Amino acid sequence: MTKKKFRLLAFDKKKNSKFSCKRKIIITDFLLNIFIGYRSHEKINKQNVKFNIELDHVNPKHLNDKDIKSIFNYEKITKIIKNLTKSKHYNFLESLADDIFNELFKDKRINKIRLKIEKLDAIKGTASVGIEITKKRINV
């Protein structure tokens, strides 16, 4: 009968080196009543606009359930959108989307953003009209 030899392996939980983790923030049906549009009536009448966002990110910090800084704060995303729509009139959804992308990609943890923006009351007979754009950071 042979003896089995066992070896203990150390695992550093903080490094989490044995796992790869893709994180995604999802914001669904974020509604704002804003001025947006090219036509004269759109410049004086607010419209209901719906935002849906998926944001892929990496977070190098170890998750700490008592520290909000250890996660990606999704409230920051909604505040960015609110501030952009309050500070400027956008004629086109595409222009607003570009500014949202530019602001969000300032955070180097973000790898990819899928953004869908819809005007809910723009054309009679439709639930909505809008755009969907996906942008991905290219590592140069």
Secondary structure by P-SEA (a helix, b strand, c coil): cbbbbbbbbbbcccccccbbbbbbbbbcccccccccccccccccbbbbbbbbbbbbbbbccccccccccccccaaaaaaaaaaaaaacccccaaaaaaaaaaaaaccccccbbbbbbbbcccccccccccbbbbbbbbcc
